[in-house]
């Protein structure tokens, strides 16, 4: 063949913004989410839950449910036998309540029926006798009683060092819900041979697989967990919810079983962000150099451990922020209460510490008479420095000063308060006139680890398969709506030269672990596995056929087509598998010292708000951000991540909070749990700093979590600036602004 190739440059690779392959189906309502799954002869499951936060189980009478027409199974703890519970770190959560209720909404019994209405009625008909007990709901009391999952301690530097200027404060962060648009849902299908296939909302199918196998007493090959369509996660899907229940019901009935929570039930079916109470003391020299940071942090882990130890560690180890400090003393506790269980949520421990640290930095700058960014830049942690808490040497990129400078270069909005009612704090309610509005500006800077840390061997396996029609990427990594599918396609194209790339989601029996879709890790780690597998495959094919380039047309040498893809794959598909590991990390010692982080990223935010100080109303006008991203993979998707994460940070700053009384969630609906809408969304201006990471494909860094971390303190600081006095909690309530 003598056909010439015009260019070897692959299209829609890294640096471009191709359309997401699932985008049209999601936009038109044709995408299949977990709640859309269906199987012939399918049953529906429902759960009976506790009306108390703490109680002793006296008795259960399932007879009223069992005799209902259409009911196929009713299960309690007695049906499971002596099996362990489940939990992402330790199996401390029972599959069903077996003695004591530990949180409001904890599952007590399960029903499978012919239709969802019958299942719900049967679950409600079960007679459950409970002796209500006094719940432990005060995290400070839990700390005093030593009802604690984990304690963390950081000591570094001369503990007798002190500064001339001191600011100290007490800060609270409310409990935020991940609020994914899709609720918990799944389908379990028995295989007829004692095994089961499970499709369920999840962020980590291999971890689910381990827990299900243990809880049900099955062998690993009997359970197959499949990735499926998920309408958002943000950490809510890192812990299991319906997983064991679905498999158990399917195996008991011998029929497929589907479960879908409604919105109110969803609020108790997944973990939430840890609420925090934090005491901080910052000391600095007269010229603004940070000398000492002292902190005491309490995170409320709720009823079961989940990831509380890891979240707590992050809060403690990032408890001095992205700054150089000579002397640090931090004590932190993750306490056990009868409040709703807490676990992973976007920002994973950094959100709590960053809020307190940045409010302190704002107050310190005011005390010193320095500019807000001037103080932060002066003390910024950067490449070649050692972390103030752990002492870890920053060997990779960490362009903190460049990020702060990039934020400073973004023009600040016009200070003129708009006359348009829609742009005022009271909106079209016409409660606020422009003359009554006060404008404020606030700042926040954050640091976040990328990937699992503290000695965890973080890795992912991926397989690329070349066929006569293009390339397939096989992975068990979970697409939760963040655009991972597109990024993996881009990396595969860049690595191989093949433009026709499809991502195939494999179940746990077909491919190795890809880890959790969390910790801003999938782009670097699963992306790294795909990129390296692609490079390996390309090299193998070129060597086999003596070519110098691979494209959708086939193998080329010096512009001549040597073999088409069909000819290349005449003997069958060619595949390459790669297991990608991030650099080794080490656990910290009893004083928090070590090298626990494989990579770090920084972000900075500036918020501009308008406030009606008489009514306590707020309009977030603009939140500008600069972020350290390593290398931009998909410009449009990256901006979407930043805008979405920033809006979550805005929500935590001004409206999102679970209201809990005696362990009971009082606002378990989107009517009462307030979320920012498009009308609340501020303008966002972005700047991206491309300083390549020292590992991972093409120097890329994960970018999903940083936007949600320092945006919250920036907004709260801006409100404080507008009203002229400090604020110490988030979300900020109207009474906090008015001063009631």
N, C-alpha and C positions, 0 to 999 in steps of 0.2 A: 504494500500500500504506500502511496506517496502523498496522502493528504497532509496538509500543513496545519499546525495549530497556531492561531494568531497570538495568543498570550497564555502563559502558564498561570497567571494570577487567579486564585480561586475566589469566587464571588460568595457573598454572604458569610464570610469568615469573621475572625476576631476583628473588632473595630467598626463593624457595620451594624445596621439595625434591621435585620430581616424580620418579617412578620412572624409572630408566634404561630406554630402549626395548628395549635388548638384554638387560637384566637377567634376565628370566624364562628366555630361551633359554640364557643362560650358566649359570644356576642349575640348569637341568634337563638340561644336556648337549646341547642341540639347536643351539647356536650353531656356525656353520661357521668354524673357524680355518684358517689356511694349511695345516696338516697334514691337514685334512679334504678338501681340494680333490680333484676327480676330473674326468677327461675320457675320452671313448671312445678306445680304442686307445692308452692312455697307457703310456709306458715309465717305468722307474724309474732314477734316477741314483745313482751312488756315487762316492766319492773315495778315491784312494790317497794317503796322507799320509806325511810323512817321520818316521822314528823317531828322528831326531837334531835337535838345536837348531841345529847348524851343520855343513854338509857340502858337498862338491863333487859335483855330479851327473856320474857317469862314463858310465853308459849306461842305457837303458830298453829292455826287450824285452817288447812287448805281445802276442806270439804266443799265449802260454797263455790269455790272456783273449779274444782275437779268435776263436779256434777253439771256444770254449765254446758249446753250443747255447743259444739265447735271447739272446745278446749281439748288440746292434745297432750299437754304436759304441764305440770306444776312442780317446781323444784325449790327446795330449801337447802340449808347447809347440811341437813341430815342425809340428803341424797348424794352428796359429794364424797362423804367419807373423810378419812383422815388425810387430806391433801393440803399441801402448802398454799399459802395465798400468793399474791403477786405484788410486784413493785419494781420500778425501773432500776433501783439500786439494791434494795433488800425486799424480800417478799413479806412485808409486814401488813398488807391489806388483804383481809379475807375476801374470798370470792363472793360470799354472802355473809351477813351478820350471823355469828355463831354463839355469841354470848353478850357482848356489849356493843351498843351503837356508839360510834366515835364522832360522827358528824351528821348534820342535818342533811337528809336526802340519801343516806347510805343505803345501798341495796339490801333488801331482806329476803325477797322471793322473786321467782321468775315464772312467767307463763308463756306458753306457745299455743296459738289458736289459729283458726282458719282465716281470720281477718283482724285488722288492727283494733277495731272497735270492741270486738269480743275479748281480745287479749287485754285491753285496758280495763274493761269492766270486770274481768276475772281477777286481775291483779288487785283491783280496789275491793273485791269481795272477800279476799283472804282475811281471816280474823287474826290480828296480831296483837298480843298483849305485851305492853312495854311498861316498865317502871321507870319513870323519868328521874334522872339524876341531875345534880347541879353541874353544869358544864364549866370547864376551865376556859375562859375566854380572854383574860387579860394577859398579854404576852410578858409584861413585867412581872406579874405574879408567877407565871410559869418559869421565868428565869430564876426568881427567888426560890421556887420549889425544886429547882433543878430538873424540871420537866423539859429536857433539852435533847434534840437530835444530835447536835454537834456544836462544839465551841471552836473558835479560831482565834489565834493570838499572833500579833505581829510586833516584833521589837527590833528596831534597827537604829544604829547610831548611839551617840552619847545621850543617855536618858536624863542627864543633868543639864543639857543644853536648853537655853531659853532665849526668847526674843524680847525686844523692847516694846513691840506693839502686839496686843493680844485682842482677838475677837473670838467669842464663843457663843454657841447657840444650841437649841434643841429643835430637831426637825422630825416631821412625820410625813410619811408617804402612804396614801390610802391603797386599798387593794383594787387593782385593775384587772378586768377580764380581757382575755384575748379577743373575745367577740367575733369569732369567725362567722362569715355569712352562712356557711353550711354547718348544721348541727352534727352530732355524733350519729353515724349510720354505718350499716354493714350487712353483709350476707354471708352465711356459712352454709356450705353444701357438703353433706356427707358423701364419701366415696363408695359406700356399700361394703367396705372391707375393714371398718373400724377406724378409718382416717377421715380427715376433713380438709376442705379448702376454704380459706377465709379471705374475703375482700372487705376491708373496713378502713375507716378514717384513721390514718397512722402517719407518723413521721419516721418510723424505723421498723420495718417488717421483720428483720432478723432478731431484734431484741424482743419484739412481740412473740415471735416463734419460741424463743427460749422459755418465756414466762408461761405461755399456753401449754407447752409440753409438760412443764413441771406441775402446773396446777391441775391438769387433767390426768396425769399419770400415763401419758402416751409416749411412744418412741418418737424421735425427731422426724423420721421419714413418714410418720402418719399425719403430720400437720404441714400444710403448705400455705404460707401467707403471701398474698398477692398485693402489689401496689394497686391503688385505685384512684378514681377522681376525687379530689378533696377541695372543698370551697374555703380554703384558708386554714391556717394552723397557729402560727406565732408562738409555738410551744405547747398549745393545748392538746396536741395529738402525740406528744412525746411519751406520756403515760397512757396505759391502756384504760379503756372505758367499758365498751360492750364486748370486747374481744372474747374473753373466756365464756361469758354468758351465751353468746351466739354459738360458739362451738359446742358447748355443753348441751344446749337445747337441740341442735341439729343431730348430734350423736344419739341423744335420748329418743328423739322422735323418728330418726331415720329419714327425715325430710329436710329440704332447704329451709332455713329460718332467716327472716329479715327483721332488723330492728332500726328504728329511726327515733331519736329523741325530739320532742318539741322544744321550743326555745326556752321555756321556763325550766324544763328538766335538764337541758344542756348546761345551765348554770351550775348544777350540782354534779354533772357527769364528768367534768374535767377540772383540772387544777387551775389556779389563778396566780397572778403575780404576788410575791410575798409583800404584805404590808410591812412597813419599817418604822422603827423609832430609833433616833440617832442623836447622840450627844457629841458635839465637836468643839475642839479648841485649836485655833491656829495662832502661831506666834511667828513674828517676822522682825527683821531689822528695820531701822528707820528708813533705809533706802528701798525697802520692799522685798528683800531676799527672804524666802521662807526658811525658817529655822527649825520649827517643830510642829508636828500635827499629832494631836491626841484624839481618839475617838472611841466611843462605845456604841455598838450597833446591835439591835435586836430585830431579827426577822421572824415573823410569825409563820411557821411551817404548817400550821393546822394539824389535822388528825393523823396523817401518815407521812412518812419520811420523803417519798418521791426524790427529787434532786436537791433537797434542802442543803445537804453538806456542800455540794458544788456551788450552789447559788451563794451560800454564806461565804465560802472561800473567795469567790470573786468579789463580793462586797468588801471583804477585809483586805484582799491583796490589791484592790484598786481604790482603797480607802483614802489615799492621798492624792488621787487624780493623776493627770499626766504631767506631774511637776517634780522637780528636784527638791528634796527636803533632807536636811541633815539628820534629823532625829524624828523617829516615828514610834508611836505606841497605840496600837489598836486592839481592842477586845471585842469579839463578836459572838453572838449566840443565835442559833436557829432553834426556836422553841417549839414544843409540842403542845397544842391546845385542842379544844373541840370546835375550833373555827373551821371554815371550809379549807380543804387541803390546798396547799400552795406548791408550785413547782416551776417549770420552765415558762418563761415568757420573754419575748424579744428584748434583749439587753441583759438578761440573765445575771442579776446581782449588781451589775454596773449601774443600772438605772437608779437604784436606791442610794448607793454611795455617791454617785455623781451629783445627785440632787443636793445632798448636804454639803459636799465639797465646794460646788460652784456657788451656792448661796453664801458660804463662808468667804470665798474669794471675792465675791461682789462686795460684801461688807468690809473686807480687809482693804480693798482698793479705795473705798470711801473713807475709811479710817486714815489711810495713808495720804489721801488726796492725790492718788494716781489714777491714770486712765485704766478702764477695765481691761482692755486688751494689752496695755502696756505692762501691767502687773503679771498677767498670764504669760505673755511672751518672755518676759524677763526670767521667769522660773520654769520655762518649758523644758520637759524631758525630750531628748532628741537622740539621734543615732550616736552610739559610742558612750552614752551615759549609763548609769546603773539605776534601776527602779528604786524609788524611795522606800518601798515596802519590802520587796523580796531581795534586793541587791542584785537582781539579774542584769547582766550586761546586755544592752540593746545592740545586738550584732546586725540585725536586719534594718530595713528602712523604718523610720518613724519621723516623718517631716512635720513635727508639731509646729515649729515656728513658721514654716512655709504655709501650713494650713491657716494659722492665725492671720498671717499677712494677706493671704488670698481673701479671707473673710473681710478684712479691713478695707480691701480695694473695692468691694461691692458698694455701689452708691446707696446711701441711706434714703428711704422714701421721703418725699416732700412732707414737711412737718404740718402742712395745712390740713386741718380736720375737714373731711368732706361734708357737704351739705346733704347729699343723697341719704335718705333714711336707711336704705338697705345697707349702707356702709357704716352706720353708727352702732354703738353697743346695743341699743334697744331695738334695732332693726325696724321693720315696718310697724311694730307696736307703737312707734312714735312716742316713746317714753323719754328720749334723750335728745336735747338740742345740741347742735355743734358747739355752742358757747359753754356748755356744761361738761364737755369732754376734756379729759387730760390724757396726753400722749406720753408713753414711757418707752424706754429702750433697755433691753437686757441682753446679757451674754452668757454663753456656756461653752465649755470645752470638755471633750470626753476622750477616753481611751478604752479600747475593747480588745480582748484576746480573740484570735481567729483559730478555730479548731479546738478539739478537746485538749486538755492540759494536765499538768501535774502528774506526769508519768504514764498517762493513758496512751497506749499504742494506737493512735488514730490513723485509720487506713480505709481505703475503698477498693473494691475490685470492679473492673469493667471489662467488657469484651466487645471488640469490633469485628464485624463479619462482612467480608466483601462478597457480594453476589453479582450475578450477571447484570443486575439492574441498578446497583448502587451499593451503599454502605448502610449497615445496621449497627446501632450502638445498643448493647444489652446491659442493663443495669437494674439494681433493686433500689436505687436512690429514689426518693419521693419528690414528685412535683406537687407542691402545695399551692401553686398559683403564682410563685415568685419568678417564673420564667426559666427554670433550670433546663427544661427540654431544649429551648432555643440555644442556650449557652453551650450545652453539650454538643449540639449540632455544629455550632460555630467552631468549637475546638476541634471536632473531628474533621471538618472541612479543611481547617488550617493545617492540621497535622498530616492529612493524606492527599489533599488535592481533589478529593471527590466531593462534588456539590450535592448530589442526591443522597441525603442522609436521613434515616428514620430512627427514632429512639424506640426501643422495644423494652417494656417493663417486664422483667423476669421475676418469677416467684422464688421463694427461699430454697426450693429444691433444685433450681436451675442455675443459680449464680451465687457467688460469695457475697459477703456483707458489704454494703456501701455506707454503713453508718447512718446516723440520724441526720435528717434535714433540720439542722440547728447549728448554733455556734458559728454561723457565717462560714461554714466549712465546705459545702458541696461544690462551689465553683473551683476552689483550690484543690480539694482532695479527690472527689469523684471526677471533677474536670481534669485533674492531673492524671488520673488513671486512664481516662478516655484519650487524652492527648498522647500519653506515652504508648498506649496500645496502638493508636493510629500511626504513630511514627514507626513503631516496630513492624506493623503490617506493611506499610509503604516500603520500608527498606527491604523486607522479605520479597515482596512482589517485584520490585525493581531489580533486585539481584537475580531472581529466578529468570526474568525475561531479558536481562541486560539493558534495561531502560534507564532513562534519567528523569522521567516525569510520569506521574500517574494522574489521570483525569477521568471524568465520566465516560469519555470515549474509549479509554483503555490505556495501555502502556506506550510511551513515546521515547524516542532517542533522537536527539538533534533535529526535532521537529517532524520526525517520521513516525507514523503510527505503526507499532510493532504487533500489537494484538488488542482486540476489543475486550471489553470486560467479559463478554460472553465467552470468548476464547480463553481469557485468563482463568475463568472459573469453570472451564469445561469439565474438570475432574471433581467439581463440587465447590462449595463456598470455601473461602480462605479466611481464617480467623486468627485473632491475636488477643490474648488476655493479659491484663496487667494489674498488679496489686500495688497501689501507690500509698506510701507511708509519709506522714509529715515528720520533720526532724524530731529527734528524741527530746523529751522533756523530763524533768525530775520532780518528784514530790517535794513539798516544802518541809522544813523541819519544825520543831515545836515553837519556834519563833517566827515562822513564816518565811524563812530564808531558803532560797534555792533558785532553780531556773525552770519555773512551771509552764512558761508560755512559748509555743512554737512560733507565733507571729502576733503582731499587734497592729492596730490601726487607730487613727485619731480623727476626730471631727470637731468642728466648731460651728456654733449657731449664734445668730443675732436676731432677736425678736423685737418687733415694733407692735405695740398694742395701744388701743384707745379704751379708756375706762370712764364709766360714769360712777364717780365715787359716792354719790348719794344713794343709788340703788344697787351698787355692787355689780354692775353689768360690765362685761368685757367683750371687746371685739379684737381678735388677733389679726392685725393688718398684714404683716409680712414676717416671714421667718427665712432669713438667708442662711446659707450653709456652705462651708468648704469642707471637703472630705478627702482623706488619703485612701486611694483605691488601687494602688499598684499599677494597673493598666485598665483602661476602659474596654470592656468586651463588647457591650451592646449599649450605645449611648442613650437610646430611648428608654430601654428597660432600667438602666441605672438611674436615670432621672425619676422614673416611676417608683423605684425603691426608696429614693430619698424623699420624694413627696409623700408617699404612703407612710413611711416611718416617722416623718416629721409630724404628720397629722395625728398619729398615735401619741406622740409626745405632747402635742397640743391638747389632745383629749385628756391625758393624765394631768396636765397643768390646770385645766379649767372646768372639767365636767365628769370624767370617768371615775367612778368609785362604787364598789360594792358596799352597800349599807348593811351591816351585820349586827344583829341584836341577839344576845344569848346564843350565838352560833348560827342563827337563822338569817338567810339572805332575804332582805325585805324588798329588794328591787330586781327580782329575777325576771326581767322582761326588757325588751328594747323600748317599751313605753316609759319605763322608770329608770333603767340604766342608760344614761345619756351618752350618745356617740356623736362626734363631729360629723356633720353632713357637708355637702358641697357648699352650702351657704355659709358654713363656718370656716371653710378652708382659706388659709391666708395665701397671698402670693408667695412664691418660693423662687429664689434665685440661687443657682448652684455654681460652685467652682470645684473642679476635680483636680487633685494633685496626683500626677502619675510618676511616682518614684517606685521602681519595681521592687517587689518582695524578693528576698534572697532564696525563696524556694517556691515550687508550684509552677504551673504552666505559664510561660511568658511573663513572669513577674506579677501575675494577677493576685489581687487580694479580695477576700470576701467583703461584701459591702452592705449586707442586709440589715444589720443591727445598729451600727453607729447613728443613723438618723433619728432613732427613737430615744437616744440616751440624753444628749445634752440639749435637745430642743425643749424638754420640760423645764429645767432650771432657767433657761434663757427667757421663756415666757413668764415664769413666775417672777423673775428679777425685773422684767419689764413692767409688770403690774405694780411691783413694789416701787419702782422708779416713778410711776405715774402718780401714786398716792402719797409718796414721800415718807414711807416708813417700811420697815422690814416685814416680810412674810416668811413663815416657817413651815408651811404645810402645803402639800399638793394632793388632790386638786384644791385650788383656791375657791372658797365658797363666797357667796355674796356677803355674808356676815363678817368674813375675814377682811374684806375690802372696806365695808362700812365701819368696822371696828366695834361690833356688838359683842 
